[in-house]
Amino acid sequence: MNETQNGNGLAAIGSSWMPAGGFLERLPKGLYLAAHVAFLAGGIWLWARASEFGLPYSGAFVLYALSQLGFLAYFANIITMKMAVLVEQTLVFALVALIVLRAT
């Protein structure tokens, strides 16, 4: 049984009930690792491209790229998934706040 099923009483409703996205638990960890490496590479590429063309607030894209490091740390068993999500959401919020506060 996974943590989600242990953590909520809903799993007892029926053996076929699965939370939204539960099927993703069956996919190999390497697939998620590859996805976050691709997101990290994409974030670095977008930051470099935005900087090259002098787009305003291009430095904020660094925060997006850094947000992927939290997930990579999770897959390296350094932090928990909740911590990875907290790091990612904090950095994405900082990115959005930075753009808005500098634009206004």
Chimera marker file (.cmm) of the C-alpha trace (Angstrom):
<marker_set name="trace">
<marker id="1" x="0.000" y="0.000" z="0.000" r="1" g="1" b="0" radius="0.5"/>
<marker id="2" x="1.351" y="3.471" z="-0.796" r="1" g="1" b="0" radius="0.5"/>
<marker id="3" x="1.475" y="6.492" z="1.529" r="1" g="1" b="0" radius="0.5"/>
<marker id="4" x="-1.632" y="8.056" z="0.015" r="1" g="1" b="0" radius="0.5"/>
<marker id="5" x="-3.726" y="5.004" z="0.770" r="1" g="1" b="0" radius="0.5"/>
<marker id="6" x="-2.312" y="4.766" z="4.285" r="1" g="1" b="0" radius="0.5"/>
<marker id="7" x="-2.737" y="8.473" z="4.923" r="1" g="1" b="0" radius="0.5"/>
<marker id="8" x="-6.419" y="8.756" z="4.073" r="1" g="1" b="0" radius="0.5"/>
<marker id="9" x="-9.304" y="6.522" z="4.989" r="1" g="1" b="0" radius="0.5"/>
<marker id="10" x="-10.700" y="6.648" z="1.475" r="1" g="1" b="0" radius="0.5"/>
<marker id="11" x="-8.838" y="3.565" z="0.293" r="1" g="1" b="0" radius="0.5"/>
<marker id="12" x="-11.179" y="1.432" z="2.377" r="1" g="1" b="0" radius="0.5"/>
<marker id="13" x="-14.168" y="2.499" z="0.248" r="1" g="1" b="0" radius="0.5"/>
<marker id="14" x="-13.381" y="-0.081" z="-2.382" r="1" g="1" b="0" radius="0.5"/>
<marker id="15" x="-10.428" y="-1.938" z="-3.737" r="1" g="1" b="0" radius="0.5"/>
<marker id="16" x="-10.841" y="-0.341" z="-7.175" r="1" g="1" b="0" radius="0.5"/>
<marker id="17" x="-10.837" y="3.267" z="-5.928" r="1" g="1" b="0" radius="0.5"/>
<marker id="18" x="-7.714" y="5.206" z="-6.795" r="1" g="1" b="0" radius="0.5"/>
<marker id="19" x="-7.002" y="8.921" z="-6.295" r="1" g="1" b="0" radius="0.5"/>
<marker id="20" x="-6.662" y="11.071" z="-9.412" r="1" g="1" b="0" radius="0.5"/>
<marker id="21" x="-3.329" y="10.289" z="-11.006" r="1" g="1" b="0" radius="0.5"/>
<marker id="22" x="-2.895" y="7.133" z="-8.955" r="1" g="1" b="0" radius="0.5"/>
<marker id="23" x="-1.967" y="5.219" z="-12.098" r="1" g="1" b="0" radius="0.5"/>
<marker id="24" x="1.217" y="7.296" z="-12.240" r="1" g="1" b="0" radius="0.5"/>
<marker id="25" x="2.493" y="5.386" z="-9.193" r="1" g="1" b="0" radius="0.5"/>
<marker id="26" x="3.030" y="2.386" z="-11.484" r="1" g="1" b="0" radius="0.5"/>
<marker id="27" x="5.422" y="4.231" z="-13.817" r="1" g="1" b="0" radius="0.5"/>
<marker id="28" x="9.174" y="3.773" z="-13.323" r="1" g="1" b="0" radius="0.5"/>
<marker id="29" x="11.029" y="6.365" z="-11.236" r="1" g="1" b="0" radius="0.5"/>
<marker id="30" x="13.474" y="6.895" z="-14.114" r="1" g="1" b="0" radius="0.5"/>
<marker id="31" x="10.705" y="8.331" z="-16.264" r="1" g="1" b="0" radius="0.5"/>
<marker id="32" x="10.067" y="11.070" z="-13.715" r="1" g="1" b="0" radius="0.5"/>
<marker id="33" x="13.777" y="11.681" z="-13.340" r="1" g="1" b="0" radius="0.5"/>
<marker id="34" x="14.117" y="12.107" z="-17.108" r="1" g="1" b="0" radius="0.5"/>
<marker id="35" x="11.149" y="14.481" z="-17.180" r="1" g="1" b="0" radius="0.5"/>
<marker id="36" x="12.628" y="16.736" z="-14.486" r="1" g="1" b="0" radius="0.5"/>
<marker id="37" x="16.043" y="16.727" z="-16.154" r="1" g="1" b="0" radius="0.5"/>
<marker id="38" x="14.258" y="17.824" z="-19.352" r="1" g="1" b="0" radius="0.5"/>
<marker id="39" x="12.387" y="20.551" z="-17.424" r="1" g="1" b="0" radius="0.5"/>
<marker id="40" x="15.676" y="21.718" z="-15.906" r="1" g="1" b="0" radius="0.5"/>
<marker id="41" x="17.363" y="21.806" z="-19.332" r="1" g="1" b="0" radius="0.5"/>
<marker id="42" x="14.361" y="23.599" z="-20.808" r="1" g="1" b="0" radius="0.5"/>
<marker id="43" x="14.387" y="26.177" z="-18.019" r="1" g="1" b="0" radius="0.5"/>
<marker id="44" x="18.089" y="26.858" z="-18.517" r="1" g="1" b="0" radius="0.5"/>
<marker id="45" x="17.601" y="27.133" z="-22.278" r="1" g="1" b="0" radius="0.5"/>
<marker id="46" x="14.640" y="29.543" z="-21.876" r="1" g="1" b="0" radius="0.5"/>
<marker id="47" x="16.591" y="31.650" z="-19.376" r="1" g="1" b="0" radius="0.5"/>
<marker id="48" x="19.585" y="31.830" z="-21.757" r="1" g="1" b="0" radius="0.5"/>
<marker id="49" x="17.348" y="32.681" z="-24.712" r="1" g="1" b="0" radius="0.5"/>
<marker id="50" x="15.439" y="35.350" z="-22.768" r="1" g="1" b="0" radius="0.5"/>
<marker id="51" x="18.741" y="36.859" z="-21.587" r="1" g="1" b="0" radius="0.5"/>
<marker id="52" x="20.202" y="36.781" z="-25.091" r="1" g="1" b="0" radius="0.5"/>
<marker id="53" x="17.271" y="38.788" z="-26.427" r="1" g="1" b="0" radius="0.5"/>
<marker id="54" x="17.224" y="41.156" z="-23.462" r="1" g="1" b="0" radius="0.5"/>
<marker id="55" x="13.723" y="40.235" z="-22.363" r="1" g="1" b="0" radius="0.5"/>
<marker id="56" x="12.637" y="41.998" z="-19.202" r="1" g="1" b="0" radius="0.5"/>
<marker id="57" x="12.917" y="39.953" z="-16.023" r="1" g="1" b="0" radius="0.5"/>
<marker id="58" x="14.739" y="37.145" z="-17.811" r="1" g="1" b="0" radius="0.5"/>
<marker id="59" x="16.652" y="36.415" z="-14.609" r="1" g="1" b="0" radius="0.5"/>
<marker id="60" x="13.421" y="35.182" z="-13.048" r="1" g="1" b="0" radius="0.5"/>
<marker id="61" x="13.625" y="32.087" z="-15.255" r="1" g="1" b="0" radius="0.5"/>
<marker id="62" x="16.569" y="30.938" z="-13.144" r="1" g="1" b="0" radius="0.5"/>
<marker id="63" x="14.069" y="30.350" z="-10.335" r="1" g="1" b="0" radius="0.5"/>
<marker id="64" x="12.102" y="27.964" z="-12.545" r="1" g="1" b="0" radius="0.5"/>
<marker id="65" x="15.229" y="26.010" z="-13.415" r="1" g="1" b="0" radius="0.5"/>
<marker id="66" x="16.199" y="25.871" z="-9.736" r="1" g="1" b="0" radius="0.5"/>
<marker id="67" x="12.732" y="24.572" z="-8.857" r="1" g="1" b="0" radius="0.5"/>
<marker id="68" x="13.536" y="21.372" z="-10.716" r="1" g="1" b="0" radius="0.5"/>
<marker id="69" x="16.491" y="20.703" z="-8.431" r="1" g="1" b="0" radius="0.5"/>
<marker id="70" x="14.037" y="19.978" z="-5.631" r="1" g="1" b="0" radius="0.5"/>
<marker id="71" x="12.552" y="17.122" z="-7.612" r="1" g="1" b="0" radius="0.5"/>
<marker id="72" x="15.968" y="15.829" z="-8.536" r="1" g="1" b="0" radius="0.5"/>
<marker id="73" x="16.834" y="15.861" z="-4.824" r="1" g="1" b="0" radius="0.5"/>
<marker id="74" x="13.699" y="13.804" z="-4.170" r="1" g="1" b="0" radius="0.5"/>
<marker id="75" x="14.665" y="11.214" z="-6.773" r="1" g="1" b="0" radius="0.5"/>
<marker id="76" x="18.132" y="11.044" z="-5.187" r="1" g="1" b="0" radius="0.5"/>
<marker id="77" x="16.353" y="10.224" z="-1.878" r="1" g="1" b="0" radius="0.5"/>
<marker id="78" x="17.699" y="13.394" z="-0.224" r="1" g="1" b="0" radius="0.5"/>
<marker id="79" x="14.319" y="15.015" z="0.553" r="1" g="1" b="0" radius="0.5"/>
<marker id="80" x="10.659" y="13.948" z="0.657" r="1" g="1" b="0" radius="0.5"/>
<marker id="81" x="8.154" y="14.569" z="-2.132" r="1" g="1" b="0" radius="0.5"/>
<marker id="82" x="6.309" y="17.069" z="0.046" r="1" g="1" b="0" radius="0.5"/>
<marker id="83" x="9.546" y="19.004" z="0.524" r="1" g="1" b="0" radius="0.5"/>
<marker id="84" x="10.250" y="18.859" z="-3.235" r="1" g="1" b="0" radius="0.5"/>
<marker id="85" x="6.798" y="20.257" z="-3.985" r="1" g="1" b="0" radius="0.5"/>
<marker id="86" x="7.219" y="22.937" z="-1.309" r="1" g="1" b="0" radius="0.5"/>
<marker id="87" x="10.575" y="24.002" z="-2.799" r="1" g="1" b="0" radius="0.5"/>
<marker id="88" x="9.133" y="24.021" z="-6.326" r="1" g="1" b="0" radius="0.5"/>
<marker id="89" x="6.028" y="25.996" z="-5.399" r="1" g="1" b="0" radius="0.5"/>
<marker id="90" x="8.039" y="28.497" z="-3.336" r="1" g="1" b="0" radius="0.5"/>
<marker id="91" x="10.433" y="29.169" z="-6.213" r="1" g="1" b="0" radius="0.5"/>
<marker id="92" x="7.633" y="29.442" z="-8.793" r="1" g="1" b="0" radius="0.5"/>
<marker id="93" x="5.793" y="31.875" z="-6.492" r="1" g="1" b="0" radius="0.5"/>
<marker id="94" x="9.005" y="33.889" z="-6.107" r="1" g="1" b="0" radius="0.5"/>
<marker id="95" x="9.368" y="33.923" z="-9.908" r="1" g="1" b="0" radius="0.5"/>
<marker id="96" x="5.836" y="35.255" z="-10.392" r="1" g="1" b="0" radius="0.5"/>
<marker id="97" x="6.202" y="37.767" z="-7.546" r="1" g="1" b="0" radius="0.5"/>
<marker id="98" x="9.543" y="38.994" z="-8.915" r="1" g="1" b="0" radius="0.5"/>
<marker id="99" x="8.086" y="39.598" z="-12.357" r="1" g="1" b="0" radius="0.5"/>
<marker id="100" x="4.991" y="41.384" z="-11.049" r="1" g="1" b="0" radius="0.5"/>
<marker id="101" x="6.799" y="43.500" z="-8.458" r="1" g="1" b="0" radius="0.5"/>
<marker id="102" x="9.455" y="44.617" z="-10.926" r="1" g="1" b="0" radius="0.5"/>
<marker id="103" x="6.838" y="45.375" z="-13.599" r="1" g="1" b="0" radius="0.5"/>
<marker id="104" x="4.720" y="47.547" z="-11.311" r="1" g="1" b="0" radius="0.5"/>
<link id1="1" id2="2" r="1" g="1" b="0" radius="0.2"/>
<link id1="2" id2="3" r="1" g="1" b="0" radius="0.2"/>
<link id1="3" id2="4" r="1" g="1" b="0" radius="0.2"/>
<link id1="4" id2="5" r="1" g="1" b="0" radius="0.2"/>
<link id1="5" id2="6" r="1" g="1" b="0" radius="0.2"/>
<link id1="6" id2="7" r="1" g="1" b="0" radius="0.2"/>
<link id1="7" id2="8" r="1" g="1" b="0" radius="0.2"/>
<link id1="8" id2="9" r="1" g="1" b="0" radius="0.2"/>
<link id1="9" id2="10" r="1" g="1" b="0" radius="0.2"/>
<link id1="10" id2="11" r="1" g="1" b="0" radius="0.2"/>
<link id1="11" id2="12" r="1" g="1" b="0" radius="0.2"/>
<link id1="12" id2="13" r="1" g="1" b="0" radius="0.2"/>
<link id1="13" id2="14" r="1" g="1" b="0" radius="0.2"/>
<link id1="14" id2="15" r="1" g="1" b="0" radius="0.2"/>
<link id1="15" id2="16" r="1" g="1" b="0" radius="0.2"/>
<link id1="16" id2="17" r="1" g="1" b="0" radius="0.2"/>
<link id1="17" id2="18" r="1" g="1" b="0" radius="0.2"/>
<link id1="18" id2="19" r="1" g="1" b="0" radius="0.2"/>
<link id1="19" id2="20" r="1" g="1" b="0" radius="0.2"/>
<link id1="20" id2="21" r="1" g="1" b="0" radius="0.2"/>
<link id1="21" id2="22" r="1" g="1" b="0" radius="0.2"/>
<link id1="22" id2="23" r="1" g="1" b="0" radius="0.2"/>
<link id1="23" id2="24" r="1" g="1" b="0" radius="0.2"/>
<link id1="24" id2="25" r="1" g="1" b="0" radius="0.2"/>
<link id1="25" id2="26" r="1" g="1" b="0" radius="0.2"/>
<link id1="26" id2="27" r="1" g="1" b="0" radius="0.2"/>
<link id1="27" id2="28" r="1" g="1" b="0" radius="0.2"/>
<link id1="28" id2="29" r="1" g="1" b="0" radius="0.2"/>
<link id1="29" id2="30" r="1" g="1" b="0" radius="0.2"/>
<link id1="30" id2="31" r="1" g="1" b="0" radius="0.2"/>
<link id1="31" id2="32" r="1" g="1" b="0" radius="0.2"/>
<link id1="32" id2="33" r="1" g="1" b="0" radius="0.2"/>
<link id1="33" id2="34" r="1" g="1" b="0" radius="0.2"/>
<link id1="34" id2="35" r="1" g="1" b="0" radius="0.2"/>
<link id1="35" id2="36" r="1" g="1" b="0" radius="0.2"/>
<link id1="36" id2="37" r="1" g="1" b="0" radius="0.2"/>
<link id1="37" id2="38" r="1" g="1" b="0" radius="0.2"/>
<link id1="38" id2="39" r="1" g="1" b="0" radius="0.2"/>
<link id1="39" id2="40" r="1" g="1" b="0" radius="0.2"/>
<link id1="40" id2="41" r="1" g="1" b="0" radius="0.2"/>
<link id1="41" id2="42" r="1" g="1" b="0" radius="0.2"/>
<link id1="42" id2="43" r="1" g="1" b="0" radius="0.2"/>
<link id1="43" id2="44" r="1" g="1" b="0" radius="0.2"/>
<link id1="44" id2="45" r="1" g="1" b="0" radius="0.2"/>
<link id1="45" id2="46" r="1" g="1" b="0" radius="0.2"/>
<link id1="46" id2="47" r="1" g="1" b="0" radius="0.2"/>
<link id1="47" id2="48" r="1" g="1" b="0" radius="0.2"/>
<link id1="48" id2="49" r="1" g="1" b="0" radius="0.2"/>
<link id1="49" id2="50" r="1" g="1" b="0" radius="0.2"/>
<link id1="50" id2="51" r="1" g="1" b="0" radius="0.2"/>
<link id1="51" id2="52" r="1" g="1" b="0" radius="0.2"/>
<link id1="52" id2="53" r="1" g="1" b="0" radius="0.2"/>
<link id1="53" id2="54" r="1" g="1" b="0" radius="0.2"/>
<link id1="54" id2="55" r="1" g="1" b="0" radius="0.2"/>
<link id1="55" id2="56" r="1" g="1" b="0" radius="0.2"/>
<link id1="56" id2="57" r="1" g="1" b="0" radius="0.2"/>
<link id1="57" id2="58" r="1" g="1" b="0" radius="0.2"/>
<link id1="58" id2="59" r="1" g="1" b="0" radius="0.2"/>
<link id1="59" id2="60" r="1" g="1" b="0" radius="0.2"/>
<link id1="60" id2="61" r="1" g="1" b="0" radius="0.2"/>
<link id1="61" id2="62" r="1" g="1" b="0" radius="0.2"/>
<link id1="62" id2="63" r="1" g="1" b="0" radius="0.2"/>
<link id1="63" id2="64" r="1" g="1" b="0" radius="0.2"/>
<link id1="64" id2="65" r="1" g="1" b="0" radius="0.2"/>
<link id1="65" id2="66" r="1" g="1" b="0" radius="0.2"/>
<link id1="66" id2="67" r="1" g="1" b="0" radius="0.2"/>
<link id1="67" id2="68" r="1" g="1" b="0" radius="0.2"/>
<link id1="68" id2="69" r="1" g="1" b="0" radius="0.2"/>
<link id1="69" id2="70" r="1" g="1" b="0" radius="0.2"/>
<link id1="70" id2="71" r="1" g="1" b="0" radius="0.2"/>
<link id1="71" id2="72" r="1" g="1" b="0" radius="0.2"/>
<link id1="72" id2="73" r="1" g="1" b="0" radius="0.2"/>
<link id1="73" id2="74" r="1" g="1" b="0" radius="0.2"/>
<link id1="74" id2="75" r="1" g="1" b="0" radius="0.2"/>
<link id1="75" id2="76" r="1" g="1" b="0" radius="0.2"/>
<link id1="76" id2="77" r="1" g="1" b="0" radius="0.2"/>
<link id1="77" id2="78" r="1" g="1" b="0" radius="0.2"/>
<link id1="78" id2="79" r="1" g="1" b="0" radius="0.2"/>
<link id1="79" id2="80" r="1" g="1" b="0" radius="0.2"/>
<link id1="80" id2="81" r="1" g="1" b="0" radius="0.2"/>
<link id1="81" id2="82" r="1" g="1" b="0" radius="0.2"/>
<link id1="82" id2="83" r="1" g="1" b="0" radius="0.2"/>
<link id1="83" id2="84" r="1" g="1" b="0" radius="0.2"/>
<link id1="84" id2="85" r="1" g="1" b="0" radius="0.2"/>
<link id1="85" id2="86" r="1" g="1" b="0" radius="0.2"/>
<link id1="86" id2="87" r="1" g="1" b="0" radius="0.2"/>
<link id1="87" id2="88" r="1" g="1" b="0" radius="0.2"/>
<link id1="88" id2="89" r="1" g="1" b="0" radius="0.2"/>
<link id1="89" id2="90" r="1" g="1" b="0" radius="0.2"/>
<link id1="90" id2="91" r="1" g="1" b="0" radius="0.2"/>
<link id1="91" id2="92" r="1" g="1" b="0" radius="0.2"/>
<link id1="92" id2="93" r="1" g="1" b="0" radius="0.2"/>
<link id1="93" id2="94" r="1" g="1" b="0" radius="0.2"/>
<link id1="94" id2="95" r="1" g="1" b="0" radius="0.2"/>
<link id1="95" id2="96" r="1" g="1" b="0" radius="0.2"/>
<link id1="96" id2="97" r="1" g="1" b="0" radius="0.2"/>
<link id1="97" id2="98" r="1" g="1" b="0" radius="0.2"/>
<link id1="98" id2="99" r="1" g="1" b="0" radius="0.2"/>
<link id1="99" id2="100" r="1" g="1" b="0" radius="0.2"/>
<link id1="100" id2="101" r="1" g="1" b="0" radius="0.2"/>
<link id1="101" id2="102" r="1" g="1" b="0" radius="0.2"/>
<link id1="102" id2="103" r="1" g="1" b="0" radius="0.2"/>
<link id1="103" id2="104" r="1" g="1" b="0" radius="0.2"/>
</marker_set>
